[in-house]
Amino acid sequence: MATNKKALKIAFAGAGGVGAYFGAKLCRAGGAVQMVAREAHAEAMARDGISVTENGIRWNARAQIIDGERGEELRKLSDCDWIIFTCKTQQTRVFANSLKPYIDADTHIASLQNGVDNPSILQDIFERKIAGGLSIRFASHIVSPGSLVVTGKGYINLGEWPTGNSLRIQSLVEHMYAAGIDCRQSADIRSALWRKLIINNGVNPVTALLGQDSGAVLADPEARAVVIDLMDETIRAASTDGVKLGENDRAALLDIIDNLEPIKSSMQVDIEKGKEPELEGICGAVLTRAEAIDGPSAAPVTRTLQRLLSTVSRQRQIQK
C-alpha cells in the first residue's frame, strides 16, 4: 500500500453526486483517484472524463474508472491508501461486502454519506476503525451519465468515528485541502452527523413529497411547520446515541438552511428520477431510535412522511 502522505491514493466507492464531485476535484489538482462505478455512468466517465458544472462554471477532470462488476478491475483497489464510501445508504452493506475481498488490510476506510449508521456498518464489515465524514451546504447531482451539476459552496468534515482525531485524519484533510477542497477536522463526528441528519430528515422528505426546492418549502408556513416537527423528532432520537441537542440547536440549523441558496434535496431528485430514495438511512435511522424511547407510536411525522414517500417511490418505479 502507498504510504507517501503527499501522494495519497484515494478511491471513491460510489460515483454519484458527492463521490464524482470530490473525486473530480482531487483529479483536477493532480491527485491519484479511482472511482468505482457501473453501467452507462462508468462508461461515460471512462470515455469523456467527468463533466462538472459548478455554480455555472464548467470544467472537466479524468479519474481512473473501475467497473464495480468486474473483479479483475476491482483488484486495482488493493494499493489504495483510502477507500471513501459515497454510495447511497441503502447500498452500503452489499457494496462493502462486494469490495471487501479486494481491499488491503491496511487500507483506511471512510464514510462520506448521509445518515448516522454507515460508519458502524463499515466497521463491522471491515473490522477496523472507520473515519466518519459529511459534506454540507451544497448540492451535487448527476444530470446525465458522466455529467454533474453542483450548486453552493460546501465543505467536508472528517473525524474518527464516533469521536476523536488522528494523524491519518489530519493527513487526509491536508491532502484534500491542498486540492482546493474545504476540508476540516471534527473531534466529534457523531454529533456532526446527527446535526446533518436533523437537516436531512427535516427538509429532504418534505421537498421530495411536494416536489419543491428547499426555498419554496421553507417559505410556506405550513410546510415549514412540518420541517420543524421532523427536526424536533430527530433531535429526540439523537439522545439515544448520547448526542444532546435542543431547541437552540434546531433554530441554528434552520437558520443555516434559510440562508443557503434554494436547492433540490437528493431525496427529491431520486423521487423525480424514479430511483430508490434514502428513506431507511434518513427517516429509518430516526424511527429506530425513537421507538427505543417511545415505542411503536414514536416520531409520527417522520413515520407518516416515510410511508407516503415509500408509496410514491414504489409507484414511480413501477411507471419507470
Secondary structure, 3 states (H helix, E strand, C coil): CCCCHHHCEEEEECCCHHHHHHHHHHHHCCCEEEEEECHHHHHHHHHHCEEEEECCEEEEECCEEEECCCHHHHHHHHHCCEEEECCCHHHHHHHHHHHHHHCCCCCEEEEECCCCCHHHHHHHHHCCCEEEEEEEEEEEEEEECCEEEEEEEEEEEEEECCCCCCHHHHHHHHHHHHCCCCEEECCCHHHHHHHHHHHHHHHHHHHHHHCCCHHHHHHCHHHHHHHHHHHHHHHHHHHHHCCCCCHHHHHHHHHHHHCCCCCCCHHHHHHHHCCCCCHHHHHHHHHHHHHHHHCCCCCHHHHHHHHHHHHHHHHHHHHC
